[in-house]
Structure formats: structure tokens, C-alpha cells
Amino acid sequence: MSAMPEVDGEGRAELMLALLADARLPTGGHTQSAGLEPALRAGMPAAQVPDYVRARLATVTRVEAATAVVARHVALAAGPVPDGAGSPPAGGASSAGVPDGVASAARGLADTWLAWTARTPSSALRETSRRLGRGYLRLLRRLSEGHPAVVALDEAAVLVADAPRADGVPDPGAGATSAARAVPGAGTDPGGRAATGRRAPQPPRPVVLGVTAACAGLSARQVARLVGYEDVQTVAAATLKLEPVDPVVATGWVVAAQPAIDALARAVADLTDPRAIPAHGAPLVEQWAELHSRTTERLFSA
Amino acid sequence: MPDILPETTPDTRSLRLGVAGPVGTGKSSLIALLCRELSGVLQLGVITNDIYTDEDARFLRSAGVLDPERIRAVETGACPHTAIRDDVTANLLAVEDLEEDFAPLDVVLVESGGDNLTATFSPALVDAQIFVLDVAGGGDVARKGGPGIARADLLVVNKTDLAPYVGVDVPRMVLDATAARDGAPVLALSRLDRESIDALTTWVQTLLAAHRAGAHVPQDPGPMAPHFHADEDGNGFLHTHEEGDASHAHDHSHADEHDGAAAEPVAAAGRD
């Protein structure tokens, strides 16, 4: 994107919003049901899917949206892509050679990441978010290669890896809950490898999405609405695979969720401080996610 | 600008070999066979794509042919086509994890979810692919064609030992397949036929050598096979749904590259 001359910023934001909301986005989204599969297995009738959607938008999805909004805000501190190769970055550079803006954004992103971790009690949901975050990060690296906000995200991974943990639980990005992995986490982070040789922690999806929004020029409200819409559409689309529902009915659910999506967007769009990210919980969603992560015969990963 | 895409990291990059084919043709068994035959000489990893369960991963782990940690399941969310072709994200991440955790791996085998004749791997995910049919699915399947049958790097006609019981003429099926593939390699395989097993492992070793030498260029079997439109007089024309014939021409040269000890069609007769 850095090479595009004369870009219409508003047009680009609209295009990127449509792109990021598209189910064809190559981030592995087709493996997700936004918790719907375990909910139906637990006995929730398909007729209650609209209620399920609203409950998510008021709780776990609100945390997700707030995290993305704050991540976008703090990532903007990294500044735009410098004009021309080799020109000195604005705002000077720290002794480590990292521009001050990038270092500031990295600290903000690490705080946002840790705030999200503290507000996401289910390790299954955290693991799913990290896996999705990797898919988004892979796309972000390709679309916004070298963007200061992406550099800041890699720096944030180093900060999170070094963050002290009072509870003795493994690193928040480590993915140690997955018994299937010999070495937890993932290896796609060339800039963020931990010094010990372990893999760097993986940022969760809302943090990566917030950085993507910053790079793409989306507004806070747009990214909030994107998170809300994506969640509802994921549930609606998964319903069609799990229950006999006419697709136009499921699409109607998405449209009908607009007031709840708007409420979510209004509630989180002005947030800028990681500490202000709400901590709404949805114990059933979390419990179902935990059960689903140990279920073998499942159609969706989560 | 440095290339920061992790999948191109040369020091841990394995040969990524896809195994596709319809349900029940023996993809998992073929992978178990490769692990059994090659794990002593090559560093292997396996990714399974299960549509509904992690059955294939569990089968392979329980087969005891490879360290269970080197076998990982990717769930495809009911989209087995998507996961190996249009959105390979989940599979790529799994492959990269394996390559990093057990570096350096020589070969990562990626098993597709059992699907139909049109499912093929994207070259963005695998460097080469084996398409597996079996005699029990019917001797005419090879003639039906499809991108995997026509243009996978290797077509395996599996379970030839069952041929007498299902009334399939294996040499005929291999000839049909070879014709459908313009001479590209076809291997008649039976787990009971040592010669066919050796031919398979030799093919993999030859491919690996070509991959390491930089001589192997991943080919796309494409979403559609060339097919025949009959007209009213019983004549017709053969065409593909690709842009031009560029990739078709590729396939010919590709087949030629591997013509050698490993790439020659091997028609091992079934036991009868």
C-alpha cells in the first residue's frame, strides 16, 4: 500500500472495510462458528440464534471490539509509512534504533494485548483468537509490509514475552493450553522472536485487526462495527451448516442485529486507553468454548 | 525491503507434499506407508485435514509409524476444498509450525480431507501432490478425469490386491489413467506388493532431490480438467477452462522432468 500514489483515503477505507468484512478474506475464518456449534450441542435451539447473537454483542464481542478500537488508536502513534526509502522517521529515534513513535505504539499495543488477555478468561477462546490473529497477521504483513504499525506489533510481542506474570501461568500468547503442540505458539513472527529461542507470543485477533485498521485508514467506529458485523455473520453462516435454516432467514438475522451492533459501536468507539476496555463476561459462551476445544467430532474449530 | 514471509525461510523449508483423493481410497494408509518406509531416512511431518473429526490424525498416531507430535490435525470447518485451495491459511500455519518445531524437516505430508474428484491443492500450500484412487472405487474412475487425476504430480491407483474381488483390470485402469494424464506418472500400489512400495518411495526421494536442487517447480492441477463436449454427430472438442494453454504446456514439461527411474508409469499387477 505504501507504493500507491494519490490514494483517496476515504475510498481506500471503504474498500478495506468491505474487504475485511468479506468471508472470502484468506484468514482461515471458514473454520469458525463464533461458538455457535458448542451452543447448539449444549441444547440451545436454532430459533434462539438471534438472542445468542445479541448476547455475544453485549459481552465477549464487545471486549473484542473494544480491544480492536484501542489497538487501532495506539497503533496510530507509530505514524504513517515514511515518505521515500531511507528518509529519517519523524519524531527521532530511541537508542535502540526504534523510532519513538513505534516504541510508543509498541507499548500501547502490549498493554492492549495484556488487557485483552485479562478480560478473556477462557483459554480456549484465547487460543482460538491467537490462531485467527496469525491468519490476519499473515495478510497484514503482505498488505502493509514495513508499515511502522506492523513493526510496532512485532515489538509489542517482545514486550509481552517479557511481561512479568504474577500468577505463574505461561505467557499469554504462548498457546500452552494446546496439548497437541510440542512447542507452543507459532513461528511466523520474524521481528518478534523471544530471546530464549521460544516462539514469540502471538497477538490475538482483535489486536492484529486494530493494527490492520490503523494501516488501512479505518475509523474507530468502522472497526467497531466491523467486529460486530463479522461476529454476527459468522454465527449466521455457521447456522446454515449446522441447522436447516433458509439462508435468507439467517441473513435477516444479520440485518436485524443492527441496533445491537450500533450499541456496541457507540459503547467502544471512543475508547483510547487499554485500561478502559470493558470486562464483560459470558460464562456460558466461555464454558461452551472450553468443552468444544475437547470435543473430537466437531464441524467447526471453535 | 526484506522478504518477511515466513514460508520462504530457506533453512527450515521442507518439501510439502499433498495427498488428495476421494474418501476411502487410502490416503491415510498411503501416508502411514510413507512414514513407515521413510521415517528412518528422512525427517517427516504430517498434517491431516479432517472434515468432521481428527480421526485421520488419530489413526496415524496410533499406527505408531511416526512420533505423534509430528502429526497434527487441521479442522476445515466443513470446507475441505477451501482449506486446501482458496484459503490455505490454517494449513500453511500448521505446516510452518511443524517445520519450526522439528527443524529441519525433509518432507511434510499434507493429507486433504476426503473429498471428490475436483479437490486439488493450491501450489501456495504444497510443492507437489499425489492423487489417490483405488480399484474398489471402480475401474472407470480414472477415465472420468478431473484436475487431480489429469494433472497431479503422481496418480496412485491403490489397493490393487483387491482387483480380483471387485472385477477391475488393473493394467487397463493404469493405461486409462496414463492416457488421461498424457503420460504423466501413474503408480499401481498395493501395501502387499513390495515392488510398488519401492516405486512410491523412489518417486518421493526423486522429487525431494529435484526440490532441493531447485529443479522442481510446483504445478497447479487447476480447478477443472480438460473435458470433452460431444455434439450431435458424436464428434466434439476437448478444451479446458483455463486462460490459454500455458499451464497445460507446463504439465507436459513437468512430466518430462521426472521421467526417469521414479516417474515411469509403474503397472504392478495385483495379486491374484
HADDOCK unambig.tbl for C-alpha pairs under 7 A between the chains (distance, minus, plus):
assign (segid A and resid 26 and name CA) (segid B and resid 87 and name CA) 4.91 0.50 0.50
assign (segid A and resid 26 and name CA) (segid B and resid 89 and name CA) 6.40 0.50 0.50
assign (segid A and resid 27 and name CA) (segid B and resid 87 and name CA) 6.98 0.50 0.50
assign (segid A and resid 27 and name CA) (segid B and resid 89 and name CA) 5.67 0.50 0.50
assign (segid A and resid 28 and name CA) (segid B and resid 87 and name CA) 6.31 0.50 0.50
assign (segid A and resid 28 and name CA) (segid B and resid 89 and name CA) 5.29 0.50 0.50
assign (segid A and resid 28 and name CA) (segid B and resid 90 and name CA) 5.52 0.50 0.50
assign (segid A and resid 30 and name CA) (segid B and resid 77 and name CA) 5.89 0.50 0.50
assign (segid A and resid 31 and name CA) (segid B and resid 75 and name CA) 6.77 0.50 0.50
assign (segid A and resid 31 and name CA) (segid B and resid 76 and name CA) 5.57 0.50 0.50
assign (segid A and resid 31 and name CA) (segid B and resid 77 and name CA) 4.00 0.50 0.50
assign (segid A and resid 32 and name CA) (segid B and resid 77 and name CA) 6.67 0.50 0.50
assign (segid A and resid 135 and name CA) (segid B and resid 89 and name CA) 5.99 0.50 0.50
assign (segid A and resid 180 and name CA) (segid B and resid 69 and name CA) 6.86 0.50 0.50
assign (segid A and resid 181 and name CA) (segid B and resid 69 and name CA) 6.95 0.50 0.50
assign (segid A and resid 182 and name CA) (segid B and resid 69 and name CA) 6.30 0.50 0.50
assign (segid A and resid 183 and name CA) (segid B and resid 101 and name CA) 6.23 0.50 0.50
assign (segid A and resid 186 and name CA) (segid B and resid 97 and name CA) 5.80 0.50 0.50
assign (segid A and resid 187 and name CA) (segid B and resid 96 and name CA) 6.87 0.50 0.50
assign (segid A and resid 187 and name CA) (segid B and resid 97 and name CA) 6.05 0.50 0.50
assign (segid A and resid 187 and name CA) (segid B and resid 100 and name CA) 6.51 0.50 0.50
assign (segid A and resid 188 and name CA) (segid B and resid 6 and name CA) 5.55 0.50 0.50
assign (segid A and resid 190 and name CA) (segid B and resid 4 and name CA) 6.85 0.50 0.50
assign (segid A and resid 296 and name CA) (segid B and resid 53 and name CA) 5.57 0.50 0.50
assign (segid A and resid 296 and name CA) (segid B and resid 54 and name CA) 6.32 0.50 0.50
assign (segid A and resid 297 and name CA) (segid B and resid 52 and name CA) 5.66 0.50 0.50
assign (segid A and resid 297 and name CA) (segid B and resid 53 and name CA) 4.53 0.50 0.50
assign (segid A and resid 298 and name CA) (segid B and resid 52 and name CA) 5.43 0.50 0.50
assign (segid A and resid 298 and name CA) (segid B and resid 53 and name CA) 6.07 0.50 0.50
assign (segid A and resid 299 and name CA) (segid B and resid 51 and name CA) 6.72 0.50 0.50
assign (segid A and resid 299 and name CA) (segid B and resid 52 and name CA) 4.95 0.50 0.50
assign (segid A and resid 299 and name CA) (segid B and resid 77 and name CA) 5.24 0.50 0.50
assign (segid A and resid 299 and name CA) (segid B and resid 78 and name CA) 5.79 0.50 0.50
assign (segid A and resid 300 and name CA) (segid B and resid 75 and name CA) 6.96 0.50 0.50
assign (segid A and resid 300 and name CA) (segid B and resid 77 and name CA) 4.33 0.50 0.50
assign (segid A and resid 301 and name CA) (segid B and resid 75 and name CA) 5.92 0.50 0.50
assign (segid A and resid 301 and name CA) (segid B and resid 77 and name CA) 6.37 0.50 0.50
